[in-house]
Amino acid sequence: MEIITNYGFILMALAIVFGLYMTWGIGANDVANAMGTSVGSGAITVKQAILIAAIFEFAGAFIAGGNVTKTIRKGIIDPSSIVNTPEILVFGMLAALLAAAVWLMIASSKGWPVSTTHSIIGAVIVTAIWLRLDPTKAEEARQARRR
């Protein structure tokens, strides 16, 4: 907990930067896929597509975001094994966010089909597996704090 207390601002800043990078990947992928055919056919302009996407992306996050967050927060990773070292979960979630964002950007730039949801959920599952397969991580973090 000492790491979070001492470096909370830095960790929050990293989460914001990684989150903004992820939203850039989402915009490059999801919005382009959803609006590409409408703009390409001439049904709407690029400005209209951006406005529609902004409204409905925000509405989706605002309306359904809480349920999605609850599932990711409590439905994938069992935090009981790291209750005494929450910084391990913070580091894992930061790594998952950055990994998903990088994967989205790579796949989008190559024109590969990719799902933003599968990217972030996959990254969180890998974090959960890492925490489960290596239980020494929590003990290592405790010992590092004592030094």
N, CA, C and O of each residue as an XYZ file, in Angstrom:
588
protein
N       0.817     -1.194      0.000
C       0.000      0.000      0.000
C       0.858      1.255      0.000
O       0.430      2.320     -0.443
N       2.073      1.109      0.503
C       2.985      2.248      0.574
C       3.315      2.784     -0.821
O       3.437      3.994     -1.013
N       3.457      1.887     -1.784
C       3.751      2.302     -3.162
C       2.615      3.160     -3.705
O       2.853      4.186     -4.341
N       1.390      2.740     -3.454
C       0.229      3.500     -3.931
C       0.166      4.856     -3.234
O      -0.145      5.868     -3.863
N       0.459      4.874     -1.950
C       0.441      6.126     -1.208
C       1.509      7.093     -1.709
O       1.243      8.280     -1.898
N       2.703      6.584     -1.920
C       3.818      7.441     -2.326
C       3.790      7.833     -3.799
O       4.210      8.932     -4.163
N       3.300      6.944     -4.633
C       3.342      7.182     -6.073
C       1.952      7.206     -6.707
O       1.809      6.987     -7.910
N       0.947      7.466     -5.908
C      -0.430      7.474     -6.402
C      -0.653      8.431     -7.557
O      -1.345      8.101     -8.520
N      -0.065      9.620     -7.461
C      -0.246     10.609     -8.528
C       0.362     10.115     -9.832
O      -0.235     10.271    -10.898
N       1.540      9.524     -9.752
C       2.202      9.010    -10.953
C       1.405      7.850    -11.543
O       1.224      7.773    -12.758
N       0.934      6.956    -10.691
C       0.136      5.832    -11.170
C      -1.154      6.317    -11.823
O      -1.573      5.776    -12.846
N      -1.784      7.331    -11.238
C      -3.006      7.889    -11.817
C      -2.702      8.561    -13.158
O      -3.457      8.415    -14.120
N      -1.598      9.289    -13.210
C      -1.211      9.939    -14.472
C      -0.951      8.888    -15.550
O      -1.363      9.067    -16.696
N      -0.279      7.803    -15.199
C      -0.049      6.727    -16.162
C      -1.365      6.113    -16.631
O      -1.539      5.837    -17.818
N      -2.288      5.901    -15.697
C      -3.598      5.344    -16.066
C      -4.334      6.275    -17.033
O      -4.969      5.809    -17.979
N      -4.253      7.565    -16.804
C      -4.911      8.524    -17.693
C      -4.257      8.506    -19.072
O      -4.952      8.474    -20.087
N      -2.934      8.526    -19.113
C      -2.220      8.508    -20.400
C      -2.518      7.208    -21.158
O      -2.817      7.238    -22.352
N      -2.436      6.072    -20.464
C      -2.716      4.792    -21.114
C      -4.178      4.719    -21.551
O      -4.487      4.179    -22.613
N      -5.072      5.262    -20.731
C      -6.493      5.277    -21.094
C      -6.767      6.130    -22.323
O      -7.551      5.744    -23.189
N      -6.122      7.287    -22.400
C      -6.274      8.130    -23.583
C      -5.704      7.447    -24.823
O      -6.269      7.555    -25.912
N      -4.595      6.753    -24.658
C      -4.016      5.994    -25.771
C      -4.981      4.899    -26.218
O      -5.136      4.653    -27.414
N      -5.621      4.248    -25.262
C      -6.613      3.211    -25.576
C      -7.794      3.813    -26.324
O      -8.295      3.210    -27.273
N      -8.242      4.985    -25.913
C      -9.381      5.598    -26.613
C      -9.002      5.974    -28.042
O      -9.850      5.944    -28.934
N      -7.761      6.319    -28.262
C      -7.291      6.595    -29.612
C      -7.397      5.317    -30.458
O      -7.828      5.360    -31.610
N      -7.001      4.191    -29.873
C      -7.119      2.903    -30.566
C      -8.566      2.534    -30.826
O      -8.896      2.002    -31.886
N      -9.431      2.815    -29.859
C     -10.859      2.538    -30.045
C     -11.414      3.394    -31.178
O     -12.180      2.915    -32.014
N     -11.021      4.659    -31.196
C     -11.487      5.542    -32.266
C     -10.983      5.098    -33.621
O     -11.708      5.151    -34.614
N      -9.723      4.654    -33.656
C      -9.137      4.210    -34.920
C      -9.790      2.935    -35.425
O      -9.775      2.660    -36.625
N     -10.362      2.157    -34.519
C     -10.908      0.866    -34.921
C     -12.429      0.838    -34.923
O     -13.042      0.713    -35.984
N     -13.040      0.952    -33.765
C     -14.489      0.801    -33.653
C     -15.253      1.864    -34.420
O     -16.177      1.556    -35.173
N     -14.864      3.109    -34.228
C     -15.585      4.198    -34.881
C     -15.395      4.120    -36.396
O     -16.334      4.345    -37.160
N     -14.176      3.800    -36.818
C     -13.934      3.672    -38.253
C     -14.776      2.543    -38.850
O     -15.328      2.695    -39.940
N     -14.877      1.423    -38.151
C     -15.685      0.310    -38.646
C     -17.170      0.649    -38.660
O     -17.889      0.292    -39.593
N     -17.620      1.338    -37.620
C     -19.043      1.660    -37.530
C     -19.467      2.733    -38.522
O     -20.578      2.684    -39.050
N     -18.607      3.686    -38.777
C     -18.977      4.828    -39.609
C     -18.417      4.785    -41.028
O     -18.849      5.556    -41.886
N     -17.468      3.900    -41.281
C     -16.812      3.862    -42.584
C     -17.763      3.671    -43.753
O     -17.643      4.355    -44.770
N     -18.702      2.753    -43.620
C     -19.620      2.506    -44.742
C     -20.584      3.666    -44.942
O     -20.934      3.995    -46.075
N     -21.014      4.284    -43.854
C     -21.947      5.414    -43.970
C     -21.281      6.607    -44.643
O     -21.884      7.266    -45.490
N     -20.047      6.880    -44.266
C     -19.319      7.988    -44.884
C     -18.947      7.624    -46.320
O     -19.069      8.447    -47.227
N     -18.495      6.395    -46.520
C     -18.090      5.946    -47.850
C     -19.220      5.984    -48.868
O     -19.002      6.270    -50.045
N     -20.430      5.690    -48.399
C     -21.579      5.701    -49.326
C     -22.106      7.109    -49.557
O     -22.916      7.325    -50.459
N     -21.663      8.060    -48.762
C     -22.118      9.440    -48.909
C     -23.388      9.746    -48.127
O     -23.966     10.823    -48.274
N     -23.825      8.800    -47.293
C     -25.041      9.022    -46.509
C     -24.850     10.113    -45.465
O     -25.774     10.872    -45.174
N     -23.639     10.187    -44.901
C     -23.320     11.245    -43.945
C     -21.911     11.755    -44.246
O     -21.116     11.086    -44.906
N     -21.629     12.937    -43.753
C     -20.292     13.509    -43.941
C     -19.372     13.040    -42.815
O     -19.828     12.443    -41.840
N     -18.099     13.310    -42.953
C     -17.136     12.945    -41.914
C     -17.457     13.689    -40.617
O     -17.395     13.104    -39.535
N     -17.802     14.980    -40.723
C     -18.149     15.756    -39.523
C     -19.371     15.162    -38.827
O     -19.399     15.059    -37.600
N     -20.378     14.774    -39.603
C     -21.566     14.165    -39.012
C     -21.206     12.834    -38.340
O     -21.706     12.525    -37.259
N     -20.344     12.057    -38.981
C     -19.931     10.769    -38.410
C     -19.216     10.971    -37.084
O     -19.452     10.233    -36.127
N     -18.346     11.965    -37.025
C     -17.614     12.243    -35.782
C     -18.585     12.659    -34.682
O     -18.453     12.213    -33.542
N     -19.550     13.500    -35.005
C     -20.544     13.941    -34.022
C     -21.399     12.766    -33.535
O     -21.601     12.598    -32.332
N     -21.890     11.968    -34.461
C     -22.706     10.803    -34.093
C     -21.901      9.839    -33.223
O     -22.385      9.357    -32.199
N     -20.665      9.564    -33.645
C     -19.815      8.650    -32.884
C     -19.534      9.184    -31.487
O     -19.586      8.434    -30.512
N     -19.238     10.470    -31.384
C     -18.951     11.060    -30.074
C     -20.151     10.925    -29.146
O     -19.999     10.551    -27.983
N     -21.330     11.224    -29.650
C     -22.549     11.147    -28.822
C     -22.806      9.720    -28.370
O     -23.025      9.469    -27.185
N     -22.778      8.781    -29.314
C     -23.161      7.418    -28.963
C     -22.053      6.642    -28.251
O     -22.354      5.758    -27.449
N     -20.805      6.939    -28.515
C     -19.723      6.315    -27.746
C     -19.806      6.768    -26.285
O     -19.657      5.957    -25.371
N     -20.043      8.065    -26.071
C     -20.181      8.573    -24.714
C     -21.416      7.980    -24.040
O     -21.357      7.555    -22.886
N     -22.523      7.953    -24.760
C     -23.769      7.412    -24.192
C     -23.595      5.943    -23.807
O     -24.052      5.520    -22.746
N     -22.946      5.179    -24.657
C     -22.720      3.767    -24.345
C     -21.863      3.585    -23.112
O     -22.154      2.745    -22.260
N     -20.805      4.374    -23.016
C     -19.946      4.285    -21.846
C     -20.676      4.739    -20.585
O     -20.523      4.141    -19.520
N     -21.467      5.797    -20.716
C     -22.181      6.339    -19.560
C     -23.295      5.400    -19.096
O     -23.468      5.188    -17.896
N     -24.042      4.842    -20.035
C     -25.194      3.992    -19.682
C     -24.765      2.600    -19.241
O     -25.236      2.102    -18.219
N     -23.877      1.969    -19.998
C     -23.522      0.579    -19.719
C     -22.144      0.421    -19.090
O     -21.767     -0.684    -18.699
N     -21.396      1.497    -18.988
C     -20.026      1.406    -18.502
C     -19.888      0.854    -17.103
O     -18.927      0.140    -16.820
N     -20.813      1.161    -16.226
C     -20.750      0.681    -14.847
C     -20.819     -0.828    -14.758
O     -20.079     -1.444    -13.990
N     -21.705     -1.429    -15.541
C     -21.823     -2.893    -15.527
C     -20.587     -3.557    -16.104
O     -20.129     -4.579    -15.593
N     -20.055     -2.988    -17.153
C     -18.837     -3.531    -17.754
C     -17.683     -3.430    -16.769
O     -16.921     -4.380    -16.591
N     -17.560     -2.278    -16.134
C     -16.488     -2.075    -15.156
C     -16.612     -3.055    -14.003
O     -15.607     -3.594    -13.540
N     -17.837     -3.295    -13.530
C     -18.047     -4.229    -12.425
C     -17.613     -5.638    -12.812
O     -17.006     -6.342    -12.005
N     -17.920     -6.057    -14.041
C     -17.516     -7.379    -14.494
C     -16.004     -7.488    -14.575
O     -15.419     -8.475    -14.129
N     -15.378     -6.476    -15.140
C     -13.920     -6.510    -15.258
C     -13.272     -6.448    -13.881
O     -12.287     -7.138    -13.618
N     -13.836     -5.612    -13.000
C     -13.239     -5.412    -11.682
C     -13.400     -6.632    -10.786
O     -12.468     -6.982    -10.062
N     -14.565     -7.296    -10.813
C     -14.816     -8.374     -9.862
C     -15.071     -9.726    -10.497
O     -15.092    -10.738     -9.795
N     -15.268     -9.771    -11.814
C     -15.651    -11.021    -12.443
C     -14.515    -11.784    -13.100
O     -14.705    -12.932    -13.502
N     -13.344    -11.183    -13.219
C     -12.247    -11.851    -13.918
C     -11.099    -12.171    -12.972
O     -10.584    -13.289    -12.981
N     -10.698    -11.218    -12.171
C      -9.562    -11.417    -11.260
C     -10.083    -11.554     -9.836
O     -10.895    -10.755     -9.370
N      -9.592    -12.590     -9.158
C      -9.920    -12.778     -7.748
C      -8.900    -11.998     -6.924
O      -7.749    -12.417     -6.803
N      -9.317    -10.864     -6.357
C      -8.351    -10.028     -5.647
C      -7.964    -10.555     -4.265
O      -7.112     -9.962     -3.605
N      -8.563    -11.643     -3.820
C      -8.272    -12.120     -2.470
C      -6.818    -12.567     -2.302
O      -6.271    -12.505     -1.201
N      -6.195    -13.016     -3.396
C      -4.810    -13.484     -3.268
C      -3.813    -12.329     -3.150
O      -2.662    -12.543     -2.770
N      -4.242    -11.119     -3.470
C      -3.333     -9.972     -3.423
C      -3.873     -8.854     -2.547
O      -3.523     -7.687     -2.726
N      -4.718     -9.214     -1.610
C      -5.372     -8.200     -0.777
C      -4.361     -7.361      0.012
O      -4.614     -6.189      0.288
N      -3.237     -7.946      0.370
C      -2.230     -7.205      1.138
C      -1.261     -6.425      0.261
O      -0.467     -5.629      0.763
N      -1.324     -6.653     -1.048
C      -0.435     -5.963     -1.986
C      -1.246     -5.465     -3.187
O      -1.109     -5.996     -4.289
N      -2.071     -4.470     -2.981
C      -2.920     -3.985     -4.076
C      -2.128     -3.362     -5.225
O      -2.639     -3.235     -6.338
N      -0.879     -2.972     -4.955
C      -0.084     -2.380     -6.029
C       0.173     -3.381     -7.155
O       0.355     -2.982     -8.305
N       0.190     -4.670     -6.836
C       0.365     -5.696     -7.863
C      -0.795     -5.632     -8.858
O      -0.589     -5.730    -10.068
N      -1.995     -5.470     -8.348
C      -3.160     -5.354     -9.231
C      -3.102     -4.061    -10.035
O      -3.453     -4.051    -11.215
N      -2.666     -2.980     -9.417
C      -2.538     -1.705    -10.135
C      -1.549     -1.855    -11.278
O      -1.832     -1.433    -12.400
N      -0.392     -2.451    -11.009
C       0.609     -2.650    -12.063
C       0.063     -3.566    -13.162
O       0.287     -3.329    -14.349
N      -0.647     -4.602    -12.756
C      -1.227     -5.530    -13.729
C      -2.254     -4.859    -14.623
O      -2.283     -5.097    -15.831
N      -3.097     -4.021    -14.034
C      -4.124     -3.339    -14.829
C      -3.507     -2.283    -15.748
O      -3.968     -2.093    -16.873
N      -2.467     -1.598    -15.270
C      -1.769     -0.647    -16.143
C      -1.135     -1.380    -17.331
O      -1.208     -0.919    -18.470
N      -0.518     -2.520    -17.048
C       0.094     -3.309    -18.126
C      -0.971     -3.813    -19.097
O      -0.757     -3.802    -20.309
N      -2.111     -4.252    -18.576
C      -3.193     -4.735    -19.440
C      -3.719     -3.613    -20.331
O      -3.955     -3.822    -21.521
N      -3.900     -2.438    -19.764
C      -4.397     -1.301    -20.540
C      -3.418     -0.913    -21.645
O      -3.819     -0.684    -22.786
N      -2.141     -0.843    -21.302
C      -1.140     -0.484    -22.300
C      -1.013     -1.569    -23.370
O      -0.910     -1.257    -24.556
N      -1.018     -2.830    -22.962
C      -0.900     -3.928    -23.930
C      -2.079     -3.932    -24.901
O      -1.888     -4.100    -26.106
N      -3.282     -3.751    -24.391
C      -4.464     -3.721    -25.265
C      -4.407     -2.538    -26.221
O      -4.758     -2.668    -27.393
N      -3.968     -1.393    -25.731
C      -3.881     -0.202    -26.582
C      -2.850     -0.381    -27.684
O      -3.096     -0.017    -28.834
N      -1.697     -0.942    -27.339
C      -0.654     -1.176    -28.340
C      -1.145     -2.181    -29.386
O      -0.939     -1.994    -30.585
N      -1.801     -3.255    -28.912
C      -2.321     -4.251    -29.847
C      -3.363     -3.630    -30.782
O      -3.356     -3.915    -31.979
N      -4.240     -2.804    -30.268
C      -5.239     -2.139    -31.116
C      -4.574     -1.283    -32.185
O      -4.992     -1.292    -33.342
N      -3.551     -0.554    -31.803
C      -2.878      0.309    -32.764
C      -2.145     -0.507    -33.828
O      -2.172     -0.153    -35.007
N      -1.500     -1.584    -33.426
C      -0.808     -2.431    -34.401
C      -1.814     -3.046    -35.368
O      -1.642     -2.968    -36.585
N      -2.859     -3.653    -34.827
C      -3.853     -4.312    -35.675
C      -4.570     -3.312    -36.582
O      -4.801     -3.599    -37.756
N      -4.919     -2.154    -36.052
C      -5.609     -1.142    -36.857
C      -4.706     -0.611    -37.962
O      -5.156     -0.406    -39.089
N      -3.438     -0.389    -37.644
C      -2.526      0.145    -38.664
C      -2.255     -0.870    -39.770
O      -1.973     -0.491    -40.907
N      -2.340     -2.152    -39.442
C      -2.135     -3.203    -40.446
C      -3.434     -3.571    -41.168
O      -3.412     -4.314    -42.150
N      -4.565     -3.049    -40.681
C      -5.851     -3.373    -41.296
C      -6.380     -4.742    -40.899
O      -7.221     -5.315    -41.592
N      -5.884     -5.264    -39.783
C      -6.329     -6.569    -39.312
C      -7.647     -6.418    -38.556
O      -7.870     -5.398    -37.905
N      -8.515     -7.416    -38.634
C      -9.735     -7.352    -37.829
C      -9.378     -7.538    -36.350
O      -8.645     -8.460    -35.992
N      -9.892     -6.676    -35.522
C      -9.563     -6.728    -34.096
C     -10.764     -6.221    -33.308
O     -11.505     -5.354    -33.771
N     -10.944     -6.765    -32.130
C     -12.016     -6.335    -31.242
C     -11.406     -5.630    -30.038
O     -10.527     -6.171    -29.367
N     -11.883     -4.415    -29.773
C     -11.363     -3.696    -28.615
C     -11.740     -4.417    -27.323
O     -10.948     -4.477    -26.382
N     -12.937     -4.954    -27.288
C     -13.380     -5.672    -26.090
C     -12.516     -6.903    -25.857
O     -12.059     -7.143    -24.739
N     -12.294     -7.676    -26.899
C     -11.461     -8.863    -26.745
C     -10.028     -8.489    -26.374
O      -9.364     -9.221    -25.640
N      -9.557     -7.370    -26.870
C      -8.192     -6.937    -26.555
C      -8.033     -6.652    -25.073
O      -7.097     -7.151    -24.449
N      -8.926     -5.861    -24.497
C      -8.776     -5.504    -23.083
C      -9.113     -6.680    -22.170
O      -8.433     -6.899    -21.167
N     -10.158     -7.440    -22.507
C     -10.501     -8.596    -21.676
C      -9.378     -9.630    -21.729
O      -9.024    -10.218    -20.706
N      -8.820     -9.851    -22.915
C      -7.693    -10.773    -23.037
C      -6.505    -10.338    -22.206
O      -5.856    -11.162    -21.563
N      -6.218     -9.046    -22.216
C      -5.101     -8.529    -21.425
C      -5.367     -8.687    -19.929
O      -4.451     -9.005    -19.171
N      -6.584     -8.472    -19.504
C      -6.936     -8.646    -18.086
C      -6.857    -10.121    -17.700
O      -6.402    -10.452    -16.605
N      -7.295    -11.004    -18.590
C      -7.211    -12.448    -18.307
C      -5.749    -12.879    -18.188
O      -5.409    -13.675    -17.313
N      -4.897    -12.369    -19.046
C      -3.463    -12.688    -18.948
C      -2.910    -12.199    -17.608
O      -2.101    -12.884    -16.982
N      -3.344    -11.021    -17.171
C      -2.924    -10.521    -15.862
C      -3.388    -11.466    -14.757
O      -2.631    -11.768    -13.834
N      -4.640    -11.933    -14.853
C      -5.168    -12.866    -13.849
C      -4.383    -14.171    -13.849
O      -4.078    -14.717    -12.789
N      -4.061    -14.664    -15.024
C      -3.275    -15.908    -15.112
C      -1.893    -15.687    -14.507
O      -1.391    -16.536    -13.771
N      -1.284    -14.555    -14.816
C       0.035    -14.237    -14.260
C      -0.019    -14.212    -12.732
O       0.872    -14.736    -12.064
N      -1.059    -13.605    -12.190
C      -1.190    -13.543    -10.735
C      -1.407    -14.928    -10.134
O      -0.901    -15.220     -9.050
N      -2.156    -15.783    -10.830
C      -2.440    -17.126    -10.335
C      -1.244    -18.060    -10.476
O      -0.969    -18.854     -9.576
N      -0.533    -17.973    -11.591
C       0.574    -18.893    -11.836
C       1.815    -18.565    -11.032
O       2.652    -19.434    -10.788
N       1.933    -17.329    -10.624
C       3.118    -16.931     -9.877
C       2.715    -16.284     -8.557
O       2.772    -15.062     -8.418
N       2.304    -17.108     -7.581
C       1.874    -16.556     -6.295
C       2.990    -15.870     -5.527
O       2.725    -15.176     -4.545
N       4.234    -16.052     -5.956
C       5.348    -15.405     -5.265
C       5.357    -13.898     -5.508
O       6.032    -13.166     -4.785
N       4.619    -13.421     -6.516
C       4.606    -11.990     -6.814
C       4.140    -11.180     -5.600
O       4.715    -10.141     -5.275
N       3.106    -11.666     -4.948
C       2.602    -10.940     -3.783
C       3.646    -10.938     -2.668
O       3.856     -9.916     -2.014
N       4.298    -12.077     -2.452
C       5.322    -12.147     -1.410
C       6.530    -11.284     -1.765
O       7.106    -10.630     -0.895
N       6.915    -11.282     -3.044
C       8.031    -10.441     -3.486
C       7.718     -8.965     -3.251
O       8.581     -8.196     -2.827
N       6.486     -8.585     -3.529
C       6.092     -7.180     -3.325
C       6.138     -6.820     -1.846
O       6.564     -5.722     -1.488
N       5.706     -7.729     -0.992
C       5.760     -7.482      0.459
C       7.201     -7.305      0.917
O       7.500     -6.392      1.687
N       8.093     -8.171      0.449
C       9.491     -8.084      0.842
C      10.141     -6.815      0.306
O      10.960     -6.204      0.992
N       9.790     -6.416     -0.897
C      10.339     -5.181     -1.480
C       9.915     -3.962     -0.665
O      10.686     -3.015     -0.512
N       8.697     -3.985     -0.145
C       8.222     -2.867      0.672
C       9.010     -2.756      1.970
O       9.241     -1.653      2.466
N       9.420     -3.885      2.517
C      10.119     -3.907      3.807
C      11.553     -3.399      3.674
O      12.145     -2.976      4.666
N      12.122     -3.432      2.467
C      13.527     -3.011      2.265
C      13.688     -1.532      2.362
O      14.798     -1.021      2.217
